Amino acid sequence: MSTLGEVNLSSYLPLMVVVLMAATFAAINIVGTLLIGPKRPGKTKGLTYESGMNPVGTARKRFNVRFYLIAMVFLVFDVEIVFLYPWAATYPNLAMSDPDRVIWFWRILFFLFTTVVAYVYGYRKGVFRFD
Amino acid sequence: MTISAQTFASVLVFALVVHVVLLTCAYLIYVERKMAAYIQDRIGPNRVGFDFGLPILGFLKGCLGLGQSLADGLKFLLKEDYAPDRADKRLFTLAPVAIIIPALIGFAIIPWGGTATIPSFSILGLVHVTGGEVVLAGLNANIGIVYLLSVASLGVYGVTIAGYASNNKYSFIGGMRATAQMVSYEIPLGLSLLAILLVYGTLMPEEIIAHQRQHGWMVFAQPIAAVLFFIAILAEANRAPFDVAEAEQELVGGYHTEYSSMRFALFFLAEYAHMITSSAMFALLFLGGWEPLPFVSVFGGGAVHLGGGVAEVLLAVAVVGLKLAVLFGKAVTLVAFMMLIRWTIPRLRYDQIMMGAWQSVIPLALTVVVVTAAMVQWGRTDTLSLILANGAVFALMMVVMPLMPKYDPNRKIPLYGSRFNPMPGERVVTGPTVALAREDHPVRGSL
């Protein structure tokens, strides 16, 4: 049976060590190359690379609103998926005779249905068209 | 000081596995170059051995070019770490760190060696380790598989920061593309994961392997979810055919155009570490984890006892090592398959990738989730019933697909100011726009 009921924060202690190890690895590499590598800055060398042409303007520009729309729709779906995980971990373990089983099946189907409505709305609005 | 057996085992396993993975990453680059070479009828790296130019080590010359990875690493370290003048220096340095940390901590959740019991002991009388049953993974927390999703989401930040900090148009467009693609394919990743977790009914990796030992590998029961998951991990790792973020012909290097030396190497390393992590995850979720054969249990379910006499401990370590080798072998095979895909299938166009995610992969994944939920509700979660359900979903897909609105992938798209296909109602002047040239070649129409 899954141990989802209990919360044991000390089991996350190794995660801290793991993150520290990964961060140290990255830091050692970057500092090492800074110390060992040569330093020969130059005016032309410091230019932004644009395939050898003189750079035109900056890259801090407005970009297509489509990326913003995708981020918004992503939020809707991702939050929905996060809500579904606890359900996926517990619902299959309910006994077949449990009355909660049918209730939760239909509730989650309704929850998914609301997302499908959002999806169809986005589809009709042309959010998912990339031409 | 007293620490629990699990903490001790986790740190030990992670410290071991992180080195194995980093070494494998270095040699995967060599393997990929060799594979590309053979596919393109070349030989590939075959010069660099381990002789370091010393005559006394002359017998180590060549070595099939196996010294290439070492030479590459040293060269990266010795190169100048340069940041363009107009880049945001702090973010520019932060980006490789932000991308390597999720790549390296991602495989903490994978149970490389199954479970083991270790006896109580103390190290030099300072640190006391309480004995008990442990999972030989970098992290044994009750969030289980959800950890994978959260870490996969973190990987997006490094790409976004790198694209923005470089202050380069190539980097910026590459970063935007990669971000949008990664968040889009995170949804099918989560949904296909949901479809199989509904069958497992647990989030713990060890219980997932136990379930597969009993009921057969999940790749047989949920083939559609397996394919979608594989597509999603390819897109998450920005691998071909989903590597538009670094499409050389359009964007030079994408978000790492401006990077050099070790910072560039970290991006490369992160990509390969990401591939290994997601392949190991695929092996864990669909291919039975450390069990080498489907439908047969080779190692059994019990915990290995790491204690007693020297011979017993050695035997136990051998079993754990075999389990690690099996899981790692499966992961590396999948990585080799990804490389084969890279050198076989041409890159997809960006609009095709995004439309593929939102208009086909996500609806299909949602359908699989709903059908699996219905099967669970019905109480039919054995392999045969799930295969039939998957067949039904596939048949439904085949029926619905011709009814979907068609797009001609090569149609002309109207653009403002285009000479070939202007926007409706727009009048575009064709011909030279420089005044001097116009005098020589008068153009019909007006400017």
Boltz contact constraints between the chains, C-beta under 6 A:
constraints:
  - contact:
      token1: [A, 2]
      token2: [B, 202]
      max_distance: 6.0
  - contact:
      token1: [A, 2]
      token2: [B, 204]
      max_distance: 6.0
  - contact:
      token1: [A, 3]
      token2: [B, 142]
      max_distance: 6.0
  - contact:
      token1: [A, 4]
      token2: [B, 142]
      max_distance: 6.0
  - contact:
      token1: [A, 11]
      token2: [B, 140]
      max_distance: 6.0
  - contact:
      token1: [A, 11]
      token2: [B, 141]
      max_distance: 6.0
  - contact:
      token1: [A, 12]
      token2: [B, 141]
      max_distance: 6.0
  - contact:
      token1: [A, 13]
      token2: [B, 7]
      max_distance: 6.0
  - contact:
      token1: [A, 14]
      token2: [B, 7]
      max_distance: 6.0
  - contact:
      token1: [A, 14]
      token2: [B, 10]
      max_distance: 6.0
  - contact:
      token1: [A, 14]
      token2: [B, 11]
      max_distance: 6.0
  - contact:
      token1: [A, 14]
      token2: [B, 139]
      max_distance: 6.0
  - contact:
      token1: [A, 15]
      token2: [B, 139]
      max_distance: 6.0
  - contact:
      token1: [A, 17]
      token2: [B, 11]
      max_distance: 6.0
  - contact:
      token1: [A, 18]
      token2: [B, 14]
      max_distance: 6.0
  - contact:
      token1: [A, 18]
      token2: [B, 105]
      max_distance: 6.0
  - contact:
      token1: [A, 18]
      token2: [B, 108]
      max_distance: 6.0
  - contact:
      token1: [A, 18]
      token2: [B, 138]
      max_distance: 6.0
  - contact:
      token1: [A, 19]
      token2: [B, 105]
      max_distance: 6.0
  - contact:
      token1: [A, 22]
      token2: [B, 101]
      max_distance: 6.0
  - contact:
      token1: [A, 22]
      token2: [B, 104]
      max_distance: 6.0
  - contact:
      token1: [A, 22]
      token2: [B, 105]
      max_distance: 6.0
  - contact:
      token1: [A, 23]
      token2: [B, 101]
      max_distance: 6.0
  - contact:
      token1: [A, 26]
      token2: [B, 97]
      max_distance: 6.0
  - contact:
      token1: [A, 26]
      token2: [B, 100]
      max_distance: 6.0
  - contact:
      token1: [A, 29]
      token2: [B, 262]
      max_distance: 6.0
  - contact:
      token1: [A, 33]
      token2: [B, 77]
      max_distance: 6.0
  - contact:
      token1: [A, 33]
      token2: [B, 81]
      max_distance: 6.0
  - contact:
      token1: [A, 33]
      token2: [B, 261]
      max_distance: 6.0
  - contact:
      token1: [A, 33]
      token2: [B, 262]
      max_distance: 6.0
  - contact:
      token1: [A, 34]
      token2: [B, 81]
      max_distance: 6.0
  - contact:
      token1: [A, 36]
      token2: [B, 77]
      max_distance: 6.0
  - contact:
      token1: [A, 36]
      token2: [B, 78]
      max_distance: 6.0
  - contact:
      token1: [A, 37]
      token2: [B, 79]
      max_distance: 6.0
  - contact:
      token1: [A, 37]
      token2: [B, 80]
      max_distance: 6.0
  - contact:
      token1: [A, 37]
      token2: [B, 81]
      max_distance: 6.0
  - contact:
      token1: [A, 37]
      token2: [B, 261]
      max_distance: 6.0
  - contact:
      token1: [A, 38]
      token2: [B, 80]
      max_distance: 6.0
  - contact:
      token1: [A, 46]
      token2: [B, 84]
      max_distance: 6.0
  - contact:
      token1: [A, 46]
      token2: [B, 85]
      max_distance: 6.0
  - contact:
      token1: [A, 48]
      token2: [B, 84]
      max_distance: 6.0
  - contact:
      token1: [A, 48]
      token2: [B, 86]
      max_distance: 6.0
  - contact:
      token1: [A, 48]
      token2: [B, 168]
      max_distance: 6.0
  - contact:
      token1: [A, 49]
      token2: [B, 257]
      max_distance: 6.0
  - contact:
      token1: [A, 59]
      token2: [B, 167]
      max_distance: 6.0
  - contact:
      token1: [A, 59]
      token2: [B, 168]
      max_distance: 6.0
  - contact:
      token1: [A, 59]
      token2: [B, 169]
      max_distance: 6.0
  - contact:
      token1: [A, 59]
      token2: [B, 172]
      max_distance: 6.0
  - contact:
      token1: [A, 67]
      token2: [B, 176]
      max_distance: 6.0
  - contact:
      token1: [A, 67]
      token2: [B, 180]
      max_distance: 6.0
  - contact:
      token1: [A, 70]
      token2: [B, 180]
      max_distance: 6.0
  - contact:
      token1: [A, 74]
      token2: [B, 183]
      max_distance: 6.0
  - contact:
      token1: [A, 77]
      token2: [B, 187]
      max_distance: 6.0
  - contact:
      token1: [A, 81]
      token2: [B, 190]
      max_distance: 6.0
  - contact:
      token1: [A, 84]
      token2: [B, 194]
      max_distance: 6.0
  - contact:
      token1: [A, 85]
      token2: [B, 146]
      max_distance: 6.0
  - contact:
      token1: [A, 88]
      token2: [B, 194]
      max_distance: 6.0
  - contact:
      token1: [A, 88]
      token2: [B, 197]
      max_distance: 6.0
  - contact:
      token1: [A, 88]
      token2: [B, 198]
      max_distance: 6.0
  - contact:
      token1: [A, 89]
      token2: [B, 203]
      max_distance: 6.0
  - contact:
      token1: [A, 92]
      token2: [B, 198]
      max_distance: 6.0
  - contact:
      token1: [A, 92]
      token2: [B, 201]
      max_distance: 6.0
  - contact:
      token1: [A, 92]
      token2: [B, 376]
      max_distance: 6.0
  - contact:
      token1: [A, 93]
      token2: [B, 201]
      max_distance: 6.0
  - contact:
      token1: [A, 96]
      token2: [B, 379]
      max_distance: 6.0
  - contact:
      token1: [A, 105]
      token2: [B, 377]
      max_distance: 6.0
  - contact:
      token1: [A, 128]
      token2: [B, 358]
      max_distance: 6.0
  - contact:
      token1: [A, 128]
      token2: [B, 359]
      max_distance: 6.0
  - contact:
      token1: [A, 130]
      token2: [B, 351]
      max_distance: 6.0
  - contact:
      token1: [A, 130]
      token2: [B, 354]
      max_distance: 6.0
  - contact:
      token1: [A, 130]
      token2: [B, 355]
      max_distance: 6.0
  - contact:
      token1: [A, 131]
      token2: [B, 351]
      max_distance: 6.0
  - contact:
      token1: [A, 131]
      token2: [B, 413]
      max_distance: 6.0
